[in-house]
Amino acid sequence: MEYISTRNTQKTFSFKDVFLKALAPDGGLFVPKKIPLYTSQELEKLRNLSYNALATKIILKFCSDEFNEIEIKDLVKNSYKNFRVNDVVVIKKLGKVNLLELFHGPTLAFKDIAMQVIGNMYEKILEKNNLKINVVVATSGDTGAAAINAIRDRKNMKIFVLHPDNKISEVQRKFMTTVNSDNVFNIALASNFDECQKFVKSMFADKDFSKLINMSGVNSINWSRIVVQIVYYFFSYFKVVNEDEKINFSVPTGNFGDIYAGYIAKKMGLPINKLIIATNSNDILKRTVNTGIYKPLKVEHTVSPSMDIQVASNFERLIFDVCSCNSNKTLKLMNDLNKQGELKLEKKELKKIRESFCSESLSEEETKSVINDVYKNQGMLIDPHTAVAIGAVNKISLEGNIVVLATAHPSKFSDVVMEETSIKPELPENLKNILVEKEKYEKLPKDLKKIQNYIMERI
């Protein structure tokens, strides 16, 4: 498979390029030149596969120039061997919806599902090519912990994680800062997630710096994250519906990576009716779907911090797609966003988005109310991000089966869950040590040069 940038369709890249660079040299995002398509007969052949076998088949379609099927099978097996459930995810009935629990990995968030595979891919590619890299990543709470867990103690790699100081939950922070590994560095920035992400993009754009440190990234701008997340859309579809029935997914959305994986699954032939963009009060994507104008506002700090984002990086991939893969048009729109603070989609482009997506947002009170209601009526504890996805379903009328993505374990947000239910969700026994272990992280100001110097001194 060949890859191109959303800002230049003329130059092609290999999977290895895409994996190690994360961001295209022109500042765009990598996408496949052609997305593989399953017929309904081919889909049915996948229906009864285990999660690991299905992951092997789907992931291989995107990276067969770098890995063979046996290598991918081993990568997948090694990545999921320590998950707390046999088939990586669990599907539960919750009233009228199906809850897809994606948090049974080592750091209790859906990010583990892709990140564990990526950690193993890094090791394999670096070993094959005798390379060393430095991963720099921004996190709104869960990505950093999952990336650290996947990369800690590996050879030929160091990881630098930027998180917004005092704007993630204590448990989210401790999953990162209690890891005592020589190749792990945590940076708490006096800023919000959007600014952390902007700094990472600036470091990628600084060609001298990124080349000097051999920089790589594992945010959802890295295409491999999308590839691995496609799998659970297929898996849950096969478990929930019969052949050719339509399905809807409600996805708590911040950076647009997880829900974009669902969009790719639809383009690959999965009969998805609608993807619900579920947001908190940082509702830039809902506003875009309603008006066609993508305009970031001030970031609000909420009880669902992983979604406290106003610049959804992966949205550029959707813009490229609905602009008929026109890289010049995409580049113009992204320049409009940078220079004018907003971009405007044409009616035909917005119509294309609405064919696959709808959106709803929840206030803080509504989010808390959903947590309370689900516990009262179903006896189940859910985290605030999952609550946003359930609340969005309650506001939208859709035909067919609905799967809600449960993206984090409630114990990662125990304070808000306890406040609403009077029950404190406990961490799994083997993870309780993070609550008492010593934390290690550096507080830095909102200053790109100081961040770069910090990294340079440690590589």
C-alpha positions as CSV (number, residue, x, y, z in Angstrom):
1,M,0.0,0.0,0.0
2,E,1.2,3.5,-0.9
3,Y,0.5,6.6,1.3
4,I,0.1,10.3,0.4
5,S,-0.2,13.5,2.4
6,T,-3.4,15.4,2.7
7,R,-1.5,18.4,1.5
8,N,0.3,16.7,-1.5
9,T,-1.0,13.8,-3.4
10,Q,2.0,13.7,-5.8
11,K,4.6,12.2,-3.5
12,T,4.1,8.6,-2.2
13,F,5.4,7.1,1.0
14,S,5.8,3.5,2.4
15,F,4.3,2.3,5.7
16,K,7.7,2.6,7.4
17,D,7.9,6.3,6.4
18,V,4.4,6.9,7.6
19,F,4.9,5.0,10.9
20,L,8.2,6.7,11.8
21,K,7.5,10.2,10.6
22,A,3.9,10.4,12.0
23,L,3.4,13.8,10.4
24,A,4.0,14.4,6.7
25,P,7.0,16.6,5.7
26,D,4.6,19.2,4.4
27,G,2.7,19.4,7.7
28,G,-0.2,17.4,6.4
29,L,-1.4,14.0,7.6
30,F,-0.7,10.7,5.9
31,V,-3.6,8.7,4.3
32,P,-3.6,5.6,2.1
33,K,-3.6,6.3,-1.6
34,K,-6.5,3.8,-1.9
35,I,-8.5,2.3,1.0
36,P,-9.1,-1.4,0.7
37,L,-12.8,-2.5,0.2
38,Y,-14.4,-5.7,1.5
39,T,-17.4,-7.1,-0.4
40,S,-20.3,-8.4,1.8
41,Q,-19.2,-11.9,1.0
42,E,-15.6,-11.1,2.2
43,L,-17.0,-9.5,5.3
44,E,-19.0,-12.7,6.2
45,K,-15.7,-14.7,6.0
46,L,-14.4,-12.5,8.8
47,R,-17.4,-12.8,11.0
48,N,-16.4,-15.7,13.2
49,L,-12.7,-14.8,13.7
50,S,-11.2,-14.2,17.1
51,Y,-10.2,-10.6,17.9
52,N,-6.5,-11.4,17.3
53,A,-7.2,-13.2,14.0
54,L,-9.4,-10.3,12.8
55,A,-6.8,-7.7,13.8
56,T,-4.1,-9.7,11.9
57,K,-6.2,-9.7,8.7
58,I,-7.1,-6.0,8.9
59,I,-3.8,-4.5,10.0
60,L,-1.9,-6.5,7.3
61,K,-3.8,-4.7,4.6
62,F,-2.1,-1.5,5.5
63,C,1.5,-2.6,6.1
64,S,2.2,-5.7,4.0
65,D,5.3,-3.9,2.5
66,E,6.9,-3.9,6.0
67,F,5.5,-7.0,7.8
68,N,4.4,-10.4,6.6
69,E,1.3,-12.1,8.0
70,I,3.3,-14.3,10.6
71,E,5.0,-11.1,11.9
72,I,1.7,-9.3,12.3
73,K,0.1,-12.3,14.0
74,D,3.0,-12.4,16.5
75,L,2.8,-8.7,17.0
76,V,-0.9,-8.8,17.8
77,K,-0.5,-11.8,20.1
78,N,2.3,-10.2,22.1
79,S,0.4,-6.9,22.3
80,Y,-2.7,-8.3,23.8
81,K,-1.4,-11.1,26.0
82,N,-1.6,-9.1,29.2
83,F,-5.1,-7.7,28.6
84,R,-7.6,-8.6,31.3
85,V,-10.1,-10.2,28.9
86,N,-9.6,-13.0,26.4
87,D,-10.9,-11.1,23.3
88,V,-9.4,-7.7,24.0
89,V,-12.8,-6.0,24.3
90,V,-16.1,-6.8,26.0
91,I,-19.6,-6.0,24.7
92,K,-22.4,-5.5,27.3
93,K,-26.1,-4.8,26.8
94,L,-27.0,-1.4,28.5
95,G,-30.7,-0.7,28.0
96,K,-31.3,0.0,24.3
97,V,-27.6,0.2,23.4
98,N,-24.5,-2.1,23.3
99,L,-21.6,-0.9,25.4
100,L,-18.2,-1.7,23.8
101,E,-15.7,-1.7,26.7
102,L,-12.3,-0.8,25.3
103,F,-10.5,-0.3,28.6
104,H,-9.2,-3.7,29.5
105,G,-5.6,-3.0,28.7
106,P,-2.7,-2.0,31.0
107,T,-3.6,1.7,31.5
108,L,-7.4,1.3,31.5
109,A,-8.2,3.3,28.3
110,F,-9.0,2.5,24.7
111,K,-5.6,4.0,23.7
112,D,-3.9,0.7,24.9
113,I,-5.4,-1.2,22.1
114,A,-3.5,0.6,19.4
115,M,-0.5,1.7,21.5
116,Q,0.6,-1.9,22.5
117,V,0.7,-2.9,18.9
118,I,2.6,0.3,18.0
119,G,5.2,-0.3,20.7
120,N,5.9,-3.8,19.3
121,M,6.0,-2.4,15.7
122,Y,8.6,0.2,16.8
123,E,10.8,-2.4,18.3
124,K,10.6,-4.5,15.1
125,I,11.2,-1.7,12.7
126,L,14.1,-0.1,14.7
127,E,15.8,-3.5,15.0
128,K,15.4,-4.3,11.3
129,N,16.8,-0.9,10.3
130,N,19.3,-0.3,13.1
131,L,17.7,3.0,14.1
132,K,17.2,5.0,17.2
133,I,14.3,7.4,17.7
134,N,12.8,9.9,20.2
135,V,9.0,9.8,20.5
136,V,7.4,13.2,21.5
137,V,3.7,13.1,22.3
138,A,1.1,15.4,23.7
139,T,-1.7,14.0,25.8
140,S,-5.1,15.1,27.1
141,G,-4.9,12.3,29.7
142,D,-4.9,8.8,28.3
143,T,-2.6,8.8,25.2
144,G,0.5,9.5,27.3
145,A,0.0,6.7,29.8
146,A,-0.7,4.2,27.0
147,A,2.3,5.3,25.0
148,I,4.6,5.2,28.1
149,N,3.4,1.7,29.0
150,A,4.0,0.5,25.4
151,I,7.5,2.1,25.1
152,R,9.0,1.9,28.6
153,D,12.3,0.0,28.9
154,R,12.5,-0.7,25.1
155,K,15.8,-0.4,23.4
156,N,16.7,2.4,20.9
157,M,13.8,4.6,22.0
158,K,13.0,7.4,24.4
159,I,9.6,9.0,25.0
160,F,8.8,12.6,26.0
161,V,5.2,13.2,27.0
162,L,3.7,16.7,27.3
163,H,0.5,17.0,29.5
164,P,-1.4,20.1,30.5
165,D,-0.6,20.7,34.2
166,N,-3.6,20.3,36.6
167,K,-6.0,19.6,33.7
168,I,-6.1,15.8,33.7
169,S,-7.3,13.5,36.5
170,E,-4.9,12.4,39.3
171,V,-5.1,8.8,38.2
172,Q,-4.4,9.7,34.6
173,R,-1.3,11.6,35.7
174,K,-0.1,8.9,38.0
175,F,-0.3,6.3,35.3
176,M,2.5,8.3,33.6
177,T,4.5,9.9,36.3
178,T,5.0,6.8,38.5
179,V,6.8,4.8,35.7
180,N,10.4,4.5,36.7
181,S,12.2,3.9,33.4
182,D,15.3,5.5,32.1
183,N,13.7,6.1,28.7
184,V,10.6,7.9,30.0
185,F,10.3,11.7,30.5
186,N,7.1,13.5,31.7
187,I,6.6,17.2,31.1
188,A,3.8,19.1,32.8
189,L,3.1,22.3,30.8
190,A,1.4,25.4,32.1
191,S,-1.1,25.3,29.3
192,N,-4.0,23.2,27.8
193,F,-3.9,20.2,25.5
194,D,-4.3,22.2,22.3
195,E,-1.2,24.1,23.1
196,C,0.7,20.9,24.0
197,Q,-0.3,19.5,20.7
198,K,0.7,22.7,18.9
199,F,4.2,22.5,20.4
200,V,4.6,18.9,19.2
201,K,3.5,19.9,15.7
202,S,5.9,22.9,15.8
203,M,8.8,20.5,16.7
204,F,7.9,18.2,13.8
205,A,7.8,21.3,11.5
206,D,11.2,22.4,12.7
207,K,13.1,20.2,10.2
208,D,16.5,20.8,11.8
209,F,15.3,19.9,15.3
210,S,13.1,16.9,14.3
211,K,16.0,15.5,12.2
212,L,18.6,16.1,14.9
213,I,16.6,14.1,17.5
214,N,15.2,11.6,15.0
215,M,11.7,12.5,16.1
216,S,8.6,10.3,15.9
217,G,5.1,10.6,17.3
218,V,2.3,8.4,18.5
219,N,-0.6,10.8,18.8
220,S,-3.6,9.9,16.7
221,I,-2.0,11.9,13.8
222,N,0.1,8.7,13.4
223,W,-1.8,6.6,10.8
224,S,-0.9,3.4,12.6
225,R,-3.2,4.4,15.5
226,I,-6.1,4.7,13.1
227,V,-5.4,1.3,11.5
228,V,-5.4,-0.7,14.8
229,Q,-8.6,1.1,16.0
230,I,-10.5,0.1,12.9
231,V,-10.5,-3.5,14.1
232,Y,-12.9,-3.1,17.0
233,Y,-15.5,-1.5,14.7
234,F,-15.5,-4.7,12.6
235,F,-15.4,-7.0,15.7
236,S,-18.3,-5.3,17.5
237,Y,-20.4,-5.2,14.2
238,F,-20.0,-9.0,13.8
239,K,-21.0,-9.6,17.5
240,V,-24.0,-7.2,17.5
241,V,-25.8,-7.5,14.2
242,N,-26.6,-10.1,11.5
243,E,-25.5,-9.9,7.9
244,D,-26.2,-6.6,6.0
245,E,-27.9,-5.0,9.0
246,K,-26.9,-1.4,9.6
247,I,-25.2,-0.3,12.7
248,N,-24.5,3.1,14.5
249,F,-21.6,4.0,16.7
250,S,-21.5,6.8,19.4
251,V,-17.9,7.9,20.0
252,P,-16.7,10.3,22.7
253,T,-14.7,12.6,20.6
254,G,-11.8,15.0,21.2
255,N,-9.0,14.7,18.5
256,F,-11.3,12.9,16.0
257,G,-8.9,9.9,15.7
258,D,-11.1,7.2,17.2
259,I,-14.2,8.1,15.3
260,Y,-12.2,8.6,12.1
261,A,-11.2,5.0,12.4
262,G,-14.9,4.2,12.3
263,Y,-15.2,6.3,9.1
264,I,-12.4,4.3,7.5
265,A,-14.2,1.0,8.6
266,K,-17.3,2.3,6.7
267,K,-15.2,3.1,3.6
268,M,-13.8,-0.4,3.8
269,G,-17.3,-1.8,3.4
270,L,-18.7,-2.1,7.0
271,P,-22.4,-1.2,6.8
272,I,-22.3,1.7,9.2
273,N,-25.3,4.0,9.2
274,K,-24.2,6.9,11.4
275,L,-21.2,7.8,13.5
276,I,-22.2,10.0,16.4
277,I,-19.7,12.6,17.3
278,A,-20.3,12.9,21.1
279,T,-18.7,16.0,22.6
280,N,-18.6,17.9,25.9
281,S,-18.9,21.7,26.0
282,N,-15.8,21.8,23.7
283,D,-18.1,21.3,20.8
284,I,-16.2,22.5,17.8
285,L,-17.1,19.4,15.8
286,K,-20.8,19.6,16.6
287,R,-20.7,23.3,15.5
288,T,-18.9,22.3,12.3
289,V,-21.5,19.6,11.4
290,N,-24.3,22.0,12.0
291,T,-22.9,25.1,10.2
292,G,-19.9,24.0,8.0
293,I,-17.7,26.5,9.9
294,Y,-14.8,25.1,11.8
295,K,-13.8,27.7,14.4
296,P,-11.8,26.9,17.5
297,L,-12.9,28.8,20.7
298,K,-11.5,28.9,24.2
299,V,-10.9,25.4,25.7
300,E,-13.3,24.7,28.6
301,H,-12.0,22.5,31.4
302,T,-14.5,19.7,32.1
303,V,-15.0,16.4,34.0
304,S,-14.3,14.6,30.7
305,P,-10.7,16.1,30.2
306,S,-9.6,13.8,27.3
307,M,-12.1,15.7,25.2
308,D,-11.1,19.2,26.3
309,I,-9.9,20.0,22.8
310,Q,-10.7,22.7,20.3
311,V,-8.4,21.7,17.5
312,A,-9.2,18.2,16.4
313,S,-6.1,17.2,14.4
314,N,-7.6,14.3,12.6
315,F,-10.4,16.4,11.1
316,E,-7.9,17.4,8.4
317,R,-8.1,13.8,7.1
318,L,-11.9,14.0,6.8
319,I,-11.6,17.4,5.1
320,F,-9.3,15.9,2.5
321,D,-11.7,13.1,1.9
322,V,-14.9,15.3,1.5
323,C,-12.9,17.7,-0.7
324,S,-12.6,14.7,-3.2
325,C,-8.9,14.1,-2.1
326,N,-7.9,17.5,-3.4
327,S,-4.7,18.4,-1.6
328,N,-4.6,22.0,-2.9
329,K,-8.1,22.6,-1.5
330,T,-7.2,21.0,1.8
331,L,-4.0,23.1,2.1
332,K,-6.0,26.3,1.4
333,L,-8.5,25.4,4.1
334,M,-5.8,24.6,6.7
335,N,-4.1,27.9,5.8
336,D,-7.4,29.7,6.3
337,L,-7.7,28.1,9.7
338,N,-4.1,29.2,10.7
339,K,-4.4,32.7,9.3
340,Q,-8.1,33.6,9.9
341,G,-8.8,31.4,12.9
342,E,-11.6,29.4,11.0
343,L,-12.3,27.5,7.8
344,K,-15.5,27.2,5.9
345,L,-16.7,24.1,4.1
346,E,-18.9,24.3,0.9
347,K,-22.4,22.9,1.0
348,K,-21.5,19.8,-1.0
349,E,-18.6,19.0,1.4
350,L,-20.9,19.5,4.5
351,K,-23.5,17.2,2.8
352,K,-20.9,14.5,2.5
353,I,-20.0,14.8,6.2
354,R,-23.6,14.6,7.2
355,E,-24.1,11.4,5.2
356,S,-21.8,9.6,7.7
357,F,-21.8,11.8,10.8
358,C,-24.2,13.5,13.2
359,S,-23.3,15.2,16.5
360,E,-24.5,16.1,20.0
361,S,-22.9,17.7,23.0
362,L,-23.4,17.4,26.7
363,S,-23.1,20.0,29.5
364,E,-21.3,19.1,32.8
365,E,-24.7,18.7,34.5
366,E,-26.0,16.4,31.7
367,T,-22.8,14.3,31.8
368,K,-23.0,13.8,35.6
369,S,-26.7,13.0,35.3
370,V,-26.0,10.2,32.8
371,I,-23.4,8.7,35.2
372,N,-26.1,8.8,38.0
373,D,-28.9,7.4,35.8
374,V,-26.8,4.5,34.4
375,Y,-25.8,3.5,38.0
376,K,-29.4,3.9,39.3
377,N,-31.1,2.0,36.4
378,Q,-28.4,-0.5,35.3
379,G,-26.2,-0.9,38.4
380,M,-23.1,0.0,36.3
381,L,-20.4,2.5,36.9
382,I,-19.2,4.5,33.8
383,D,-16.6,7.1,33.3
384,P,-17.6,10.7,32.2
385,H,-16.4,10.2,28.6
386,T,-18.6,7.1,28.1
387,A,-21.4,9.1,29.8
388,V,-21.1,11.7,27.1
389,A,-21.4,9.1,24.4
390,I,-24.5,7.6,26.0
391,G,-26.0,11.0,26.6
392,A,-25.5,11.9,22.9
393,V,-27.5,8.7,21.9
394,N,-30.4,9.8,24.1
395,K,-30.6,13.1,22.2
396,I,-30.5,11.6,18.7
397,S,-33.1,9.4,17.0
398,L,-31.5,6.7,14.9
399,E,-32.7,3.5,13.3
400,G,-30.9,0.2,13.9
401,N,-28.4,-1.1,16.5
402,I,-26.3,1.3,18.4
403,V,-22.8,0.6,19.9
404,V,-21.4,3.1,22.4
405,L,-17.7,3.2,22.8
406,A,-16.7,3.0,26.5
407,T,-13.3,4.5,26.3
408,A,-12.0,4.5,29.9
409,H,-12.4,2.6,33.1
410,P,-14.4,4.5,35.7
411,S,-11.6,4.3,38.3
412,K,-9.6,6.8,36.2
413,F,-12.2,9.4,37.1
414,S,-13.1,8.1,40.5
415,D,-13.9,11.5,42.1
416,V,-16.6,12.5,39.7
417,V,-18.1,8.9,39.6
418,M,-18.2,8.8,43.4
419,E,-19.7,12.2,43.6
420,E,-22.6,11.1,41.4
421,T,-23.1,7.5,42.7
422,S,-21.6,7.4,46.2
423,I,-19.6,4.4,45.0
424,K,-15.8,4.7,44.5
425,P,-14.7,2.7,41.5
426,E,-11.6,0.7,42.4
427,L,-8.5,0.3,40.3
428,P,-7.8,-3.4,39.4
429,E,-5.7,-4.9,42.2
430,N,-2.4,-5.1,40.1
431,L,-2.6,-1.3,39.4
432,K,-3.3,0.1,42.8
433,N,0.4,0.7,43.4
434,I,0.4,3.8,41.2
435,L,-1.6,5.6,43.9
436,V,1.3,5.5,46.4
437,E,4.4,5.4,44.3
438,K,6.6,8.4,43.9
439,E,5.9,10.6,40.9
440,K,8.6,12.0,38.6
441,Y,7.9,14.8,36.2
442,E,9.2,18.2,35.2
443,K,7.0,21.4,35.2
444,L,7.9,23.7,32.3
445,P,6.5,27.0,31.1
446,K,4.6,27.6,27.8
447,D,7.9,28.1,25.9
448,L,8.9,26.0,22.9
449,K,12.6,26.7,23.2
450,K,12.7,25.5,26.8
451,I,10.9,22.3,25.9
452,Q,13.3,21.7,23.0
453,N,16.3,22.3,25.2
454,Y,14.9,19.9,27.9
455,I,14.6,17.2,25.2
456,M,18.0,17.9,23.8
457,E,19.7,17.6,27.1
458,R,18.2,14.1,27.6
459,I,18.8,12.4,24.3
